[in-house]
Amino acid sequence: MRITDFILGGLTAIVLFCFVAAWLYVKFKRKQAETRIAVDKLTGLPAKQQHKLLVSEALKNQQGSYAYVSCDIIDFKCFNEAYGYECGTDTLRQIASVWKENLREKEQLTRISEDHFCMLLEFESVTELEVRLRKLFLKTSEEIHKDRGGKHHLSFRSGVYIIEGNQNVNVIRTRAEMARMQAEQCRCTTIMFYDKENVRRRLWEKELENDIKKAVEERELLVYFQPKFDVKSEKVTGAEALVRWNHPDRGMMYPESFVPLCEANGYICTIDFYVLEEVCKRLKQWEENGCKLLKVSVNFSRMHLHHRDFVEKLKNLLTKYDVDPAYVEIELTESIAYGEVQNLVNVMKQIKAAGFGLSMDDFGSGYSSLNLLREMPLDVLKLDKEFFGEYEESTGREQKIIRHIISMAKDLDITVLAEGVETEQQKEFLKESKCDMIQGYYYAKPMPMDKFTTYLNQISA
């Protein structure tokens, strides 16, 4: 063998050795990195990706029944702000420790993000699973309450998905999280089980949200007028504007079908001003055609109370159409949270100062005490139809309360309107009780604005 061949062979071996050593080193470092990544630094629990592998492995060999739980802490942001982020971090570690101690052999736990934890739990019955979760949450809350010097109780919210057969972990977790979000919306429960019907309803609501935004943009919502009648003369003295939606696929939809959804997502404010604009257009049309103008009331959501420019927007819209605010009545509901009452009174005073009429809807269903009527600059008080109910079924005591409210409102120079009147007996009772106005199917149902105009012409002829 020549010396050059020997040297060349040696160099090749050295290069090969270096290459293998480098490859082994990279593999070793990658394994180290994977080991570090596989653990959540804050809690010491398996990291999200590692948790996924562990759950898949557990379900692959599953022999019993399993549920996946997505859980978070209610108002944890407020807890952090109140006690500091260091305290919040310690609390998360403590929660992880308590829950880990209560896991069974094949069960899994991880922290997905911030205060969001996920668990794979075995169970024998749904009732047993729910009881176990409630006990676990209570035990955790009590321990943290004790360690915080008795100053704070943590509350937990969870979504539970009962695993059926061989399912993908991502699908399982998504469904548990959907249930948790449903629990957040309900606010009345801390444990929500995944329900296909709830999911279908949420998807339906999502579609509806998109459709109604398009309906507003393309001016597809309809405004109906329901006449108001003077009790003594039985003549029309005004109208209430009510929104309808003739959906291209679902047909005619009434407010109860979509307004609660719009209240929940805040879109109701856009709809309220949509209705007011249609009313302004109609009032201007009546004026240009030489028709007698009637006062029209428009409902506005409680959400407007939090908008500082609310009254300014009302004035700007009427200025745009050159409409006298004396012919527009702003109708606010009494069904508001207790802490908002004073804010309601303040907004009412601004509305009155701007020249609008002002009415309170659904009186008798909210928190406003009778004494607050002294502060509210109301023109009209609307008695909620649920408040006086069916005249035939009402007791003498209920009738006395209604008479007292009517009498008291008159003493305060407030007009009383009873809505939802459907029978002759109701009408006669309200007339005897000196109620001022009546609105309801007994006289007329809500009707499209053009039909209402024709109706006015007919009864005036």
C-alpha positions as CSV (number, residue, x, y, z in Angstrom):
1,M,0.0,0.0,0.0
2,R,1.3,3.3,-0.9
3,I,1.8,5.9,1.8
4,T,-0.6,8.3,0.1
5,D,-3.4,5.8,0.1
6,F,-2.7,5.1,3.8
7,I,-2.9,8.9,4.6
8,L,-6.0,9.3,2.5
9,G,-7.7,6.4,4.3
10,G,-6.8,7.9,7.6
11,L,-8.2,11.3,6.8
12,T,-11.4,9.7,5.5
13,A,-11.8,7.8,8.8
14,I,-11.2,11.0,10.8
15,V,-13.7,13.0,8.7
16,L,-16.2,10.2,9.1
17,F,-15.6,10.0,12.8
18,C,-16.1,13.8,13.2
19,F,-19.3,13.7,11.1
20,V,-20.7,10.9,13.3
21,A,-19.6,12.6,16.5
22,A,-21.2,15.9,15.3
23,W,-24.4,14.1,14.4
24,L,-24.6,12.4,17.8
25,Y,-23.9,15.7,19.6
26,V,-26.7,17.5,17.6
27,K,-29.0,14.6,18.4
28,F,-28.1,14.7,22.1
29,K,-28.7,18.5,22.3
30,R,-32.0,18.1,20.5
31,K,-33.0,15.4,22.9
32,Q,-32.0,17.8,25.8
33,A,-34.1,20.6,24.2
34,E,-37.1,18.3,23.8
35,T,-36.8,17.2,27.4
36,R,-36.8,20.9,28.5
37,I,-39.7,21.7,26.2
38,A,-41.7,18.7,27.5
39,V,-42.2,20.3,30.9
40,D,-44.1,23.5,31.8
41,K,-41.5,25.6,33.6
42,L,-44.0,27.3,35.9
43,T,-45.9,24.2,37.2
44,G,-43.6,21.3,36.4
45,L,-46.5,19.6,34.6
46,P,-46.1,18.0,31.1
47,A,-46.0,20.7,28.5
48,K,-48.8,21.0,26.0
49,Q,-47.2,18.9,23.2
50,Q,-46.1,16.2,25.7
51,H,-49.6,16.2,27.3
52,K,-51.0,15.5,23.8
53,L,-48.8,12.5,23.4
54,L,-49.6,11.2,26.9
55,V,-53.3,11.6,26.3
56,S,-53.1,9.8,23.0
57,E,-51.2,6.9,24.6
58,A,-53.7,6.6,27.5
59,L,-56.6,6.6,25.1
60,K,-54.9,4.0,22.8
61,N,-55.0,1.5,25.6
62,Q,-58.2,2.8,27.2
63,Q,-60.3,0.2,29.0
64,G,-62.6,2.4,31.1
65,S,-64.5,5.6,30.4
66,Y,-62.6,8.9,30.0
67,A,-63.5,12.6,30.0
68,Y,-61.5,15.6,28.9
69,V,-61.8,18.7,31.0
70,S,-60.9,22.2,30.0
71,C,-60.7,24.5,33.0
72,D,-59.8,28.1,33.9
73,I,-60.1,30.4,36.9
74,I,-63.0,32.9,36.9
75,D,-61.7,36.5,36.9
76,F,-58.1,35.5,37.4
77,K,-57.1,38.8,35.9
78,C,-58.7,40.6,38.8
79,F,-57.0,38.3,41.2
80,N,-53.6,39.2,39.7
81,E,-54.4,42.9,39.8
82,A,-55.5,42.7,43.4
83,Y,-52.7,40.5,44.8
84,G,-49.9,41.0,42.3
85,Y,-48.6,38.8,39.5
86,E,-46.1,37.0,41.8
87,C,-48.9,35.9,44.0
88,G,-50.8,34.8,40.9
89,T,-47.9,32.7,39.8
90,D,-47.6,31.0,43.2
91,T,-51.4,30.3,43.1
92,L,-51.1,28.6,39.7
93,R,-48.3,26.4,41.1
94,Q,-50.4,25.6,44.1
95,I,-53.4,24.7,41.9
96,A,-51.2,22.4,39.7
97,S,-49.8,20.7,42.9
98,V,-53.2,20.1,44.4
99,W,-54.7,18.7,41.2
100,K,-51.7,16.6,40.5
101,E,-52.0,15.0,43.9
102,N,-55.6,14.0,43.1
103,L,-54.9,12.4,39.8
104,R,-55.3,8.6,39.4
105,E,-52.6,6.4,37.7
106,K,-53.6,6.9,34.0
107,E,-55.0,10.4,34.3
108,Q,-53.2,13.4,32.8
109,L,-52.9,17.2,33.6
110,T,-51.3,20.1,31.9
111,R,-51.3,23.9,31.9
112,I,-52.2,25.0,28.4
113,S,-51.7,28.8,28.9
114,E,-51.9,31.3,31.8
115,D,-54.7,30.0,34.0
116,H,-56.0,27.5,31.5
117,F,-55.6,23.8,32.5
118,C,-56.6,20.6,30.8
119,M,-57.2,17.1,32.4
120,L,-57.9,13.6,31.2
121,L,-60.0,11.9,33.8
122,E,-61.3,8.4,34.3
123,F,-64.9,8.0,35.5
124,E,-67.5,5.4,36.3
125,S,-70.6,7.6,35.9
126,V,-71.2,11.2,34.8
127,T,-72.7,12.0,38.2
128,E,-69.5,10.6,39.9
129,L,-67.4,12.7,37.6
130,E,-69.3,15.9,38.3
131,V,-69.2,15.4,42.0
132,R,-65.4,14.7,41.9
133,L,-64.8,17.9,39.9
134,R,-66.9,20.0,42.3
135,K,-65.0,18.5,45.3
136,L,-61.6,19.1,43.7
137,F,-62.5,22.8,42.9
138,L,-63.8,23.3,46.4
139,K,-60.8,21.8,48.0
140,T,-58.4,23.9,45.9
141,S,-60.4,27.1,46.6
142,E,-60.4,26.4,50.4
143,E,-56.6,25.7,50.5
144,I,-55.8,28.9,48.6
145,H,-58.3,30.9,50.7
146,K,-56.6,29.6,53.8
147,D,-53.1,30.4,52.5
148,R,-54.2,33.9,51.5
149,G,-55.2,34.7,55.1
150,G,-58.9,34.1,54.3
151,K,-59.0,37.0,51.9
152,H,-59.9,35.3,48.6
153,H,-62.0,32.4,47.2
154,L,-61.1,31.3,43.7
155,S,-63.8,30.0,41.5
156,F,-63.3,27.6,38.6
157,R,-65.1,27.2,35.3
158,S,-64.8,24.0,33.2
159,G,-66.0,22.4,30.0
160,V,-66.3,18.6,30.0
161,Y,-66.3,16.3,27.0
162,I,-67.1,12.6,27.3
163,I,-64.8,10.8,25.0
164,E,-66.5,8.4,22.6
165,G,-64.3,5.7,20.9
166,N,-61.0,6.5,19.2
167,Q,-60.9,10.3,18.6
168,N,-58.2,12.8,17.8
169,V,-56.8,14.7,20.8
170,N,-57.2,18.0,19.1
171,V,-60.9,17.3,18.4
172,I,-61.4,16.2,22.0
173,R,-59.8,19.3,23.5
174,T,-61.6,21.6,21.1
175,R,-65.0,20.2,22.2
176,A,-64.1,20.5,25.9
177,E,-63.1,24.1,25.3
178,M,-66.3,24.8,23.5
179,A,-68.2,23.6,26.5
180,R,-66.1,25.8,28.8
181,M,-66.9,28.8,26.6
182,Q,-70.6,27.9,26.9
183,A,-70.2,27.9,30.7
184,E,-68.7,31.3,30.5
185,Q,-71.7,32.6,28.5
186,C,-74.2,31.0,30.9
187,R,-72.6,32.6,34.0
188,C,-74.9,30.4,36.1
189,T,-72.8,27.2,36.1
190,T,-69.2,26.3,36.7
191,I,-69.3,22.9,35.0
192,M,-70.7,22.5,31.5
193,F,-70.8,19.2,29.6
194,Y,-70.4,19.3,25.8
195,D,-73.7,19.2,24.1
196,K,-74.2,18.8,20.3
197,E,-77.4,20.8,20.5
198,N,-75.6,23.7,22.2
199,V,-72.9,23.6,19.5
200,R,-75.5,23.6,16.7
201,R,-77.3,26.6,18.4
202,R,-74.0,28.5,18.7
203,L,-73.2,27.9,15.1
204,W,-76.8,29.0,14.2
205,E,-76.2,32.2,16.3
206,K,-72.9,32.8,14.6
207,E,-74.5,32.6,11.2
208,L,-77.3,34.9,12.4
209,E,-74.7,37.4,13.6
210,N,-73.1,37.6,10.1
211,D,-76.5,37.8,8.4
212,I,-77.9,40.6,10.5
213,K,-74.8,42.7,10.0
214,K,-75.4,42.3,6.2
215,A,-79.1,43.1,6.7
216,V,-78.2,46.4,8.4
217,E,-75.6,47.3,5.8
218,E,-78.1,46.6,3.0
219,R,-81.1,48.2,4.8
220,E,-83.0,44.9,4.9
221,L,-84.5,45.3,8.4
222,L,-88.1,46.4,8.5
223,V,-89.6,49.0,10.9
224,Y,-93.2,48.4,12.0
225,F,-95.5,50.9,13.8
226,Q,-97.9,49.8,16.5
227,P,-100.5,52.6,17.3
228,K,-101.1,53.9,20.8
229,F,-104.7,54.9,21.8
230,D,-106.1,57.4,24.2
231,V,-108.3,55.5,26.6
232,K,-111.1,58.0,26.7
233,S,-111.4,59.0,23.1
234,E,-110.0,55.7,21.7
235,K,-108.1,57.8,19.1
236,V,-104.6,57.2,17.9
237,T,-102.2,59.5,19.8
238,G,-98.9,58.0,18.8
239,A,-97.0,54.9,17.8
240,E,-94.1,52.7,18.8
241,A,-91.5,51.7,16.3
242,L,-90.7,48.0,16.3
243,V,-88.1,46.1,14.3
244,R,-88.7,43.1,12.1
245,W,-86.4,41.1,9.9
246,N,-87.6,39.3,6.8
247,H,-84.7,36.9,6.5
248,P,-84.2,35.6,3.0
249,D,-84.0,31.9,4.2
250,R,-85.7,31.9,7.6
251,G,-88.7,34.2,6.7
252,M,-90.1,36.9,9.0
253,M,-88.2,37.0,12.3
254,Y,-89.5,38.9,15.4
255,P,-87.3,40.8,17.9
256,E,-87.2,38.0,20.4
257,S,-85.4,35.8,17.7
258,F,-82.5,38.1,17.2
259,V,-82.5,41.0,19.6
260,P,-81.1,39.0,22.6
261,L,-78.2,37.9,20.5
262,C,-77.5,41.5,19.4
263,E,-77.7,42.5,23.1
264,A,-75.1,39.9,23.9
265,N,-72.6,41.0,21.2
266,G,-73.2,44.7,21.4
267,Y,-74.7,45.1,17.9
268,I,-78.0,46.2,19.3
269,C,-76.7,49.8,19.4
270,T,-76.4,49.8,15.6
271,I,-79.9,48.4,15.2
272,D,-81.4,51.0,17.6
273,F,-80.0,53.8,15.5
274,Y,-81.1,52.1,12.3
275,V,-84.7,52.1,13.6
276,L,-84.4,55.7,14.7
277,E,-83.2,56.7,11.2
278,E,-86.1,55.0,9.5
279,V,-88.5,56.8,11.9
280,C,-86.9,60.1,11.1
281,K,-87.3,59.4,7.3
282,R,-91.0,58.6,7.9
283,L,-91.6,61.7,10.0
284,K,-90.0,63.9,7.4
285,Q,-92.1,62.3,4.7
286,W,-95.3,62.9,6.7
287,E,-94.3,66.6,7.1
288,E,-93.6,67.0,3.4
289,N,-96.9,65.4,2.5
290,G,-98.8,67.7,4.8
291,C,-99.9,64.8,7.1
292,K,-100.5,65.3,10.8
293,L,-97.4,64.4,12.8
294,L,-97.6,61.8,15.6
295,K,-95.1,61.2,18.3
296,V,-93.2,57.9,17.7
297,S,-91.3,56.1,20.4
298,V,-88.1,54.2,19.7
299,N,-86.6,51.6,22.0
300,F,-83.0,52.0,23.1
301,S,-80.9,49.3,24.8
302,R,-79.4,49.8,28.3
303,M,-76.0,49.5,26.5
304,H,-76.3,53.1,25.3
305,L,-76.1,54.3,28.9
306,H,-72.3,53.5,28.8
307,H,-71.7,55.6,25.6
308,R,-70.8,59.2,26.5
309,D,-71.8,60.4,23.0
310,F,-75.3,58.7,23.1
311,V,-77.4,61.9,23.4
312,E,-75.2,63.8,20.9
313,K,-75.7,61.0,18.3
314,L,-79.5,61.3,18.9
315,K,-79.4,65.0,18.2
316,N,-77.1,64.7,15.2
317,L,-79.4,62.1,13.5
318,L,-82.5,64.3,13.9
319,T,-80.6,67.3,12.6
320,K,-79.6,65.3,9.6
321,Y,-83.3,64.8,8.7
322,D,-84.5,68.1,10.1
323,V,-86.9,66.4,12.5
324,D,-88.2,68.2,15.6
325,P,-87.2,66.0,18.7
326,A,-90.6,66.8,20.2
327,Y,-92.0,64.1,17.8
328,V,-89.6,61.4,18.9
329,E,-89.9,59.6,22.2
330,I,-86.8,57.8,23.5
331,E,-87.9,54.6,25.3
332,L,-85.5,53.2,27.8
333,T,-86.1,49.9,29.7
334,E,-86.3,49.6,33.5
335,S,-84.8,46.1,33.3
336,I,-81.2,47.2,34.2
337,A,-78.7,46.3,36.8
338,Y,-79.1,47.9,40.2
339,G,-75.8,49.8,40.0
340,E,-76.9,51.5,36.7
341,V,-80.0,53.2,38.0
342,Q,-78.3,56.5,38.8
343,N,-76.6,56.5,35.4
344,L,-80.0,55.9,33.8
345,V,-81.4,59.0,35.6
346,N,-78.5,61.1,34.4
347,V,-78.9,60.1,30.8
348,M,-82.6,60.7,31.0
349,K,-82.0,64.3,32.1
350,Q,-79.7,64.8,29.1
351,I,-82.4,63.4,26.7
352,K,-85.1,65.6,28.1
353,A,-82.8,68.7,27.9
354,A,-82.3,67.9,24.2
355,G,-86.1,68.2,23.6
356,F,-87.0,64.5,23.2
357,G,-90.0,62.8,24.8
358,L,-89.0,60.2,27.3
359,S,-90.7,57.0,28.4
360,M,-89.7,54.0,30.6
361,D,-90.6,50.6,29.2
362,D,-91.4,47.4,31.2
363,F,-92.1,49.3,34.5
364,G,-92.5,46.8,37.3
365,S,-89.8,44.4,36.0
366,G,-86.6,46.0,37.2
367,Y,-84.9,47.5,40.2
368,S,-86.2,51.1,40.1
369,S,-88.0,51.9,43.3
370,L,-91.1,54.0,43.2
371,N,-89.2,56.8,45.0
372,L,-86.8,57.0,42.0
373,L,-89.7,58.2,39.9
374,R,-89.3,61.6,41.6
375,E,-85.9,61.9,40.0
376,M,-86.7,60.5,36.6
377,P,-87.9,63.3,34.1
378,L,-90.4,60.9,32.5
379,D,-93.2,61.8,30.1
380,V,-94.6,58.3,29.9
381,L,-94.5,55.3,32.2
382,K,-95.3,52.0,30.4
383,L,-96.8,49.3,32.5
384,D,-95.3,45.9,31.6
385,K,-98.0,43.5,30.4
386,E,-96.5,40.8,32.6
387,F,-96.9,43.1,35.6
388,F,-100.7,43.2,35.4
389,G,-101.1,39.9,33.6
390,E,-104.5,38.5,32.6
391,Y,-107.2,40.6,34.2
392,E,-109.3,37.5,34.7
393,E,-106.6,35.9,36.9
394,S,-105.4,39.0,38.8
395,T,-106.3,39.4,42.4
396,G,-107.9,42.4,44.1
397,R,-104.5,43.1,45.7
398,E,-102.7,43.2,42.3
399,Q,-105.4,45.5,40.9
400,K,-104.9,47.8,43.9
401,I,-101.2,48.0,43.1
402,I,-101.8,48.9,39.5
403,R,-104.3,51.6,40.5
404,H,-101.8,52.9,43.0
405,I,-99.0,53.1,40.4
406,I,-101.3,54.9,38.0
407,S,-102.5,57.4,40.7
408,M,-98.9,58.1,41.8
409,A,-97.7,58.6,38.2
410,K,-100.5,61.1,37.7
411,D,-99.5,63.0,40.8
412,L,-96.0,63.3,39.3
413,D,-97.5,64.5,35.9
414,I,-96.4,61.3,34.2
415,T,-98.7,59.7,31.5
416,V,-99.4,56.0,32.0
417,L,-99.5,53.7,29.0
418,A,-100.5,50.0,29.4
419,E,-98.9,47.7,26.8
420,G,-100.0,44.3,25.7
421,V,-103.7,44.9,26.2
422,E,-105.6,42.1,24.5
423,T,-109.1,41.8,26.1
424,E,-112.1,43.9,26.7
425,Q,-111.9,43.2,30.4
426,Q,-108.3,44.5,30.6
427,K,-109.3,47.6,28.7
428,E,-112.3,48.4,30.9
429,F,-110.2,47.8,34.1
430,L,-107.5,50.2,32.9
431,K,-110.1,52.8,31.9
432,E,-111.7,52.6,35.3
433,S,-108.3,52.9,36.9
434,K,-107.8,56.2,34.9
435,C,-104.9,54.8,32.8
436,D,-104.2,57.3,30.0
437,M,-103.1,55.2,27.0
438,I,-103.4,51.7,25.8
439,Q,-101.3,49.7,23.3
440,G,-102.0,46.1,22.3
441,Y,-103.6,43.6,20.0
442,Y,-107.1,44.6,21.3
443,Y,-106.9,47.6,19.1
444,A,-104.2,47.0,16.5
445,K,-101.1,44.8,15.8
446,P,-97.8,46.3,14.7
447,M,-97.9,47.0,10.9
448,P,-95.5,48.1,8.2
449,M,-95.0,51.9,8.1
450,D,-96.8,52.3,4.7
451,K,-99.8,50.3,6.0
452,F,-99.8,52.4,9.2
453,T,-100.0,55.6,7.1
454,T,-102.9,54.1,5.2
455,Y,-104.5,53.0,8.5
456,L,-104.2,56.6,9.8
457,N,-105.9,58.0,6.7
458,Q,-108.7,55.5,7.0
459,I,-109.6,56.2,10.6
460,S,-109.3,60.0,10.1
461,A,-111.6,60.0,7.1
